[in-house]
Amino acid sequence: MTTVAAYAAPAAKAPLERTTIERRPVGEFDVLIDIKFAGICHSDIHQAREGWGEAIFPMVPGHEIAGVVSEVGPGVTKYAVGDRVGVGCMVDSCRECDNCEAGREQYCTGGGMIGTYNAVGKDGEPTYGGYSQKIVVDENYVVRIPDGLALDEAAPLLCAGITLYSPLKRWNAGPGKKVAIVGLGGLGHMGVKIAHAMGAEVTVLSQSLRKKDDGLKLGADHYYATSDPKTFEELAGTFDLIVSTVSAPLDLGAYLSLLKTHGTLANVGAPEEPVSLNLFSVIGGGKSLAGSMIGGIAETQDMLDFCAEHSIGAEIELIAAKEINEAYERVLASDVRYRFVIDTATI
């Protein structure tokens, strides 16, 4: 076992504090990663504060991990010491169900994917995430970060990047398609960049026009305020695909009205509260209300390669570990442009 420093929430809603955790010995197919940067995802806050239900404490959050391989097990074939790698939202799955065999490990039906943190591994021990100095992960759940991506800007791609890439690819965002991104935050800004690089006509739907200049610089063609009722009148029947990134309940009927016939509203933001829907909103126009959750390992690698090819990294604010609690409050206040990333050298 290796003892490493980390930042953990000792209990639900408690401030995170510096501590030490144990990492398992490097097994035959394991990779030991020196973590260089870890992104702060809104889901870290949901889980550390038990917004999504009962959680495991102490909790070391973090599933946007970028680092360098420092040791490999004797059976490892995919990575070598010195490789630049990343770890996203999962560190294992059953590997045998139809979804795992199809490269959709995030939807594992053989017990579910094993989360990078707030989960229990196959060894019966809780998993601890990226707010730490090192992590040991099976090589099959590690991805390679191309040389063209800076590690600090690549870290948020391991959750925010793949969370947007997957639905945009699945619903064929590209030339001739009109795509709307709801919310310009950590997820939304990646959606704008990726949809633009795919060749789609991109619109941002945000509560206000406060971030309009940013949205247009990131690649949006249009930017509308959803607080203005005229927006929903003007854009009725416009979009092939809408991807909602917000973690607050929306008036789904209003957003569905913005879709073309057979259009899709895909949700990647996960509100803590249930939402209601009049089904005529989907029946009329044959529309689809859908969801999407990160991506499989192969698709995550595809996303990183795509981002490297198009020079896409996250817009980040680099912070020291002692600023994590302040960063959580700023995320909740939408006061970040657009992703906090922890310099793990400061842990």
C-alpha positions as CSV (number, residue, x, y, z in Angstrom):
1,M,0.0,0.0,0.0
2,T,1.1,3.5,-0.7
3,T,0.1,6.5,1.5
4,V,-0.6,9.7,-0.4
5,A,-2.0,13.1,0.6
6,A,-5.5,14.0,-0.5
7,Y,-8.3,16.4,0.1
8,A,-11.5,14.7,1.5
9,A,-14.9,15.5,2.7
10,P,-15.1,13.8,6.2
11,A,-18.9,13.9,6.2
12,A,-21.8,15.1,4.1
13,K,-21.8,18.9,3.6
14,A,-18.6,19.2,5.6
15,P,-15.7,21.3,4.2
16,L,-13.0,19.3,2.5
17,E,-9.8,19.0,4.4
18,R,-6.3,17.7,3.8
19,T,-5.7,14.1,4.9
20,T,-3.9,10.9,3.8
21,I,-5.3,7.8,2.0
22,E,-4.0,4.4,1.1
23,R,-3.6,3.4,-2.6
24,R,-3.5,-0.3,-3.4
25,P,-0.2,-1.9,-4.5
26,V,0.3,-1.9,-8.3
27,G,-1.2,-5.2,-9.6
28,E,-0.4,-7.1,-12.7
29,F,-2.5,-5.0,-15.0
30,D,-2.4,-1.7,-13.0
31,V,-1.0,1.7,-13.8
32,L,0.2,4.0,-11.0
33,I,-0.4,7.6,-12.1
34,D,1.2,10.7,-10.6
35,I,-1.8,13.1,-10.7
36,K,-0.8,16.5,-12.0
37,F,-4.2,18.1,-12.3
38,A,-7.8,17.4,-11.2
39,G,-10.9,19.2,-12.5
40,I,-13.7,20.2,-10.1
41,C,-17.0,18.9,-11.6
42,H,-20.5,20.0,-10.3
43,S,-21.1,16.3,-9.6
44,D,-18.3,16.4,-7.1
45,I,-20.4,18.9,-5.1
46,H,-23.6,16.9,-5.6
47,Q,-22.0,13.8,-4.1
48,A,-20.0,15.5,-1.4
49,R,-23.2,17.1,-0.1
50,E,-25.3,14.0,-0.7
51,G,-27.5,15.8,-3.2
52,W,-27.9,12.6,-5.2
53,G,-28.5,10.3,-2.2
54,E,-26.5,8.6,0.5
55,A,-22.7,8.6,-0.1
56,I,-19.5,7.1,1.3
57,F,-17.3,9.1,3.6
58,P,-14.6,10.1,3.9
59,M,-14.9,11.0,0.3
60,V,-12.1,12.1,-2.0
61,P,-13.8,13.5,-5.0
62,G,-12.4,14.1,-8.5
63,H,-13.0,12.2,-11.8
64,E,-11.3,14.6,-14.2
65,I,-7.8,13.4,-13.7
66,A,-4.7,14.1,-15.8
67,G,-1.2,12.9,-14.9
68,V,1.8,10.9,-15.8
69,V,2.5,7.1,-15.5
70,S,5.1,6.4,-12.8
71,E,4.8,2.6,-12.6
72,V,3.2,-0.2,-14.5
73,G,2.3,-3.8,-13.5
74,P,4.1,-6.7,-15.3
75,G,1.1,-7.5,-17.5
76,V,0.5,-3.9,-18.7
77,T,0.8,-3.5,-22.5
78,K,-1.0,-0.2,-23.2
79,Y,1.1,2.2,-21.2
80,A,4.7,2.8,-20.1
81,V,6.4,5.0,-17.5
82,G,6.3,8.6,-18.6
83,D,3.1,8.4,-20.6
84,R,0.6,11.2,-20.3
85,V,-2.7,9.7,-19.3
86,G,-6.2,10.5,-17.9
87,V,-8.8,8.8,-15.8
88,G,-12.5,9.8,-16.0
89,C,-15.6,8.8,-14.1
90,M,-15.1,5.1,-13.8
91,V,-12.2,2.8,-12.8
92,D,-13.8,-0.6,-13.5
93,S,-17.0,-2.4,-14.6
94,C,-18.1,-6.1,-15.0
95,R,-16.4,-6.4,-18.5
96,E,-18.8,-9.2,-19.4
97,C,-22.3,-7.7,-20.0
98,D,-23.5,-6.6,-23.4
99,N,-22.8,-3.0,-22.7
100,C,-19.3,-3.6,-21.5
101,E,-18.5,-5.8,-24.5
102,A,-19.9,-3.1,-26.8
103,G,-17.7,-0.4,-25.3
104,R,-20.5,1.2,-23.3
105,E,-19.0,0.5,-19.9
106,Q,-20.7,3.5,-18.4
107,Y,-24.0,1.6,-18.8
108,C,-22.7,-1.6,-17.3
109,T,-25.6,-3.9,-16.3
110,G,-23.4,-6.5,-14.5
111,G,-23.4,-4.5,-11.3
112,G,-22.9,-1.1,-12.7
113,M,-19.7,0.8,-13.5
114,I,-17.4,1.4,-10.5
115,G,-17.0,5.1,-10.0
116,T,-13.7,6.7,-9.6
117,Y,-14.9,7.8,-6.2
118,N,-17.9,7.3,-3.9
119,A,-18.0,3.7,-5.0
120,V,-16.8,0.3,-3.8
121,G,-14.2,-1.5,-5.9
122,K,-14.1,-5.2,-6.6
123,D,-11.7,-5.6,-3.6
124,G,-14.4,-4.3,-1.3
125,E,-12.6,-1.1,-0.6
126,P,-14.0,2.4,-1.2
127,T,-12.7,4.2,-4.3
128,Y,-11.0,7.6,-3.9
129,G,-10.8,10.2,-6.6
130,G,-8.4,12.7,-8.1
131,Y,-8.1,15.3,-5.4
132,S,-5.0,13.4,-4.4
133,Q,-1.3,12.9,-5.4
134,K,-1.5,9.5,-7.0
135,I,-4.0,6.8,-8.1
136,V,-3.8,3.2,-9.2
137,V,-6.1,2.1,-12.0
138,D,-6.4,-0.9,-14.3
139,E,-4.9,-0.1,-17.6
140,N,-8.2,-0.8,-19.4
141,Y,-9.8,2.2,-17.7
142,V,-7.0,4.6,-18.5
143,V,-6.9,6.8,-21.6
144,R,-4.0,8.5,-23.4
145,I,-3.8,12.2,-23.5
146,P,-2.3,13.3,-26.8
147,D,0.8,15.5,-26.8
148,G,-1.1,18.4,-28.4
149,L,-3.2,18.9,-25.2
150,A,-1.9,20.7,-22.1
151,L,-2.5,18.4,-19.1
152,D,-4.3,21.2,-17.1
153,E,-6.7,22.0,-19.9
154,A,-7.2,18.3,-20.7
155,A,-8.3,17.3,-17.2
156,P,-11.9,18.6,-17.5
157,L,-12.2,16.7,-20.8
158,L,-12.3,13.4,-18.8
159,C,-15.9,14.3,-17.6
160,A,-17.1,17.6,-19.2
161,G,-15.6,16.8,-22.5
162,I,-16.9,13.3,-23.0
163,T,-20.3,14.2,-21.4
164,L,-20.9,16.5,-24.3
165,Y,-19.0,14.7,-27.1
166,S,-21.0,11.5,-26.6
167,P,-24.5,12.9,-27.3
168,L,-23.3,15.3,-30.0
169,K,-21.8,12.4,-31.8
170,R,-24.7,10.0,-31.1
171,W,-27.3,12.5,-32.5
172,N,-25.0,13.4,-35.5
173,A,-24.2,17.0,-34.8
174,G,-22.4,18.3,-37.8
175,P,-22.7,20.3,-41.1
176,G,-26.4,21.2,-41.8
177,K,-27.5,20.5,-38.2
178,K,-28.8,23.2,-35.8
179,V,-27.7,22.4,-32.3
180,A,-28.5,24.3,-29.1
181,I,-26.5,24.1,-25.9
182,V,-28.5,25.0,-22.7
183,G,-26.2,26.6,-20.1
184,L,-22.7,28.0,-20.7
185,G,-20.9,26.5,-17.7
186,G,-18.3,23.8,-17.3
187,L,-20.2,21.4,-19.4
188,G,-21.8,23.9,-21.8
189,H,-18.7,25.6,-22.8
190,M,-17.2,22.3,-23.9
191,G,-20.4,21.5,-25.8
192,V,-20.1,24.8,-27.8
193,K,-16.4,24.1,-28.7
194,I,-17.1,20.5,-29.7
195,A,-20.3,21.1,-31.7
196,H,-18.6,24.0,-33.5
197,A,-15.6,21.8,-34.4
198,M,-18.0,19.1,-35.7
199,G,-19.4,21.7,-38.1
200,A,-22.9,22.3,-36.6
201,E,-24.6,25.7,-36.4
202,V,-24.4,26.3,-32.6
203,T,-26.8,28.4,-30.4
204,V,-26.3,29.0,-26.7
205,L,-29.5,29.2,-24.6
206,S,-28.5,30.8,-21.3
207,Q,-30.5,32.6,-18.6
208,S,-29.1,35.9,-19.5
209,L,-26.8,37.5,-22.0
210,R,-24.0,38.0,-19.4
211,K,-21.7,35.5,-21.1
212,K,-22.7,36.3,-24.7
213,D,-19.2,37.6,-25.8
214,D,-17.6,34.4,-24.3
215,G,-20.1,32.2,-26.1
216,L,-19.4,33.7,-29.4
217,K,-15.6,33.5,-28.9
218,L,-16.0,29.8,-28.0
219,G,-17.7,29.1,-31.3
220,A,-21.4,29.8,-30.9
221,D,-23.1,31.3,-33.9
222,H,-26.1,32.6,-31.9
223,Y,-26.8,33.4,-28.2
224,Y,-30.2,33.9,-26.6
225,A,-31.5,34.6,-23.1
226,T,-34.1,32.1,-21.9
227,S,-35.3,34.7,-19.4
228,D,-36.8,36.6,-22.4
229,P,-40.1,35.0,-23.4
230,K,-39.6,36.2,-26.9
231,T,-36.7,33.7,-27.2
232,F,-39.1,30.7,-27.1
233,E,-41.4,32.4,-29.7
234,E,-38.6,33.3,-32.1
235,L,-36.9,29.9,-31.9
236,A,-39.9,27.6,-32.0
237,G,-39.3,24.6,-34.2
238,T,-35.6,25.6,-34.9
239,F,-33.3,22.8,-33.6
240,D,-32.4,19.3,-34.6
241,L,-30.7,18.7,-31.2
242,I,-30.8,20.5,-27.9
243,V,-28.3,19.4,-25.2
244,S,-29.2,20.6,-21.7
245,T,-26.3,20.8,-19.3
246,V,-28.0,22.5,-16.4
247,S,-28.5,20.9,-13.1
248,A,-31.7,22.8,-12.2
249,P,-35.2,21.7,-13.2
250,L,-36.3,23.1,-16.5
251,D,-39.7,23.7,-18.2
252,L,-39.1,20.7,-20.5
253,G,-42.2,21.6,-22.5
254,A,-40.8,25.0,-23.4
255,Y,-37.5,23.5,-24.6
256,L,-39.2,20.7,-26.5
257,S,-41.1,23.4,-28.4
258,L,-37.8,24.6,-29.8
259,L,-37.2,21.3,-31.7
260,K,-37.9,20.5,-35.3
261,T,-40.1,17.5,-36.1
262,H,-38.2,14.4,-34.9
263,G,-35.8,16.5,-33.0
264,T,-34.1,15.4,-29.7
265,L,-33.7,17.1,-26.3
266,A,-30.8,15.3,-24.6
267,N,-30.2,15.8,-20.9
268,V,-26.7,15.6,-19.4
269,G,-27.3,17.9,-16.5
270,A,-28.8,16.0,-13.5
271,P,-31.1,18.0,-11.3
272,E,-31.6,16.7,-7.7
273,E,-35.3,17.1,-8.0
274,P,-37.8,15.3,-10.3
275,V,-39.2,17.2,-13.3
276,S,-42.7,17.0,-14.8
277,L,-43.7,16.8,-18.4
278,N,-46.9,17.0,-20.4
279,L,-46.4,14.1,-22.9
280,F,-48.1,16.1,-25.7
281,S,-44.8,18.0,-25.8
282,V,-43.1,14.9,-27.3
283,I,-46.1,13.4,-29.1
284,G,-46.6,16.5,-31.2
285,G,-43.8,16.5,-33.7
286,G,-42.6,13.0,-32.8
287,K,-39.9,14.5,-30.6
288,S,-37.5,12.6,-28.3
289,L,-36.6,13.3,-24.7
290,A,-33.3,11.6,-24.0
291,G,-30.4,11.3,-21.6
292,S,-26.7,10.6,-21.9
293,M,-24.0,9.8,-19.4
294,I,-20.3,10.3,-20.1
295,G,-19.0,7.7,-22.6
296,G,-17.2,4.4,-22.8
297,I,-13.5,4.1,-22.6
298,A,-13.0,3.8,-26.4
299,E,-15.3,6.8,-27.0
300,T,-13.4,8.8,-24.4
301,Q,-10.2,8.2,-26.3
302,D,-11.9,9.2,-29.5
303,M,-12.9,12.4,-27.8
304,L,-9.4,13.2,-26.6
305,D,-8.0,12.5,-30.1
306,F,-10.7,14.8,-31.6
307,C,-10.0,17.6,-29.2
308,A,-6.3,17.3,-29.9
309,E,-6.9,17.4,-33.6
310,H,-9.0,20.6,-33.2
311,S,-6.9,22.2,-30.5
312,I,-9.8,22.0,-28.0
313,G,-9.0,22.3,-24.3
314,A,-11.2,23.4,-21.4
315,E,-11.2,27.1,-20.3
316,I,-9.8,26.8,-16.8
317,E,-9.0,28.6,-13.7
318,L,-6.1,26.9,-12.0
319,I,-6.3,26.8,-8.2
320,A,-4.4,25.5,-5.2
321,A,-5.9,22.7,-3.1
322,K,-6.5,25.0,-0.2
323,E,-9.0,26.9,-2.4
324,I,-11.3,23.9,-3.1
325,N,-14.0,24.8,-0.6
326,E,-14.1,28.4,-1.9
327,A,-14.2,27.0,-5.5
328,Y,-17.3,24.8,-4.5
329,E,-19.1,27.9,-3.4
330,R,-18.1,29.8,-6.6
331,V,-19.4,26.9,-8.8
332,L,-22.7,27.0,-7.1
333,A,-22.8,30.8,-7.7
334,S,-21.9,30.2,-11.4
335,D,-18.7,32.3,-10.7
336,V,-16.2,30.4,-12.8
337,R,-15.1,30.7,-16.4
338,Y,-15.4,27.8,-17.0
339,R,-13.8,25.0,-15.0
340,F,-11.7,25.0,-11.8
341,V,-8.7,22.7,-12.0
342,I,-6.6,21.8,-8.9
343,D,-2.9,21.9,-9.2
344,T,-2.3,18.7,-7.3
345,A,1.3,19.7,-6.5
346,T,-0.3,22.0,-3.9
347,I,-2.0,19.1,-2.0
